[in-house]
Amino acid sequence: MELKEQFDKAVADSKQLPSRPDNDTLLRIYSLYKQATEGDINAEPPGMFDFVAKAKYDAWTKLKGVSADDAMGQYIEVVEGLK
């Protein structure tokens, strides 16, 4: 199976996990998805009191420079580990 197909399957699987992952894992999944689909973050940082948006922004920023293929591979690994 091609990487993109595996990634798409992992995205679908992530919506049907047996239990909700912890917040750190959810941030990891979110940031890997964004890096895989959009590349390096190109948005302004959120306000300092928008804690959820700030956490998402920071998680995605940490992946700057990671290729889409690498992000897809890591995303697949994380989701497979949660099944």
Secondary structure, 3 states (H helix, E strand, C coil): CCHHHHHHHHHHHHCCCCCCCCHHHHHHHHHHHHHHHHCCCCCCCCCCCCHHHHHHHHHHHCCCCCCHHHHHHHHHHHHHHHC
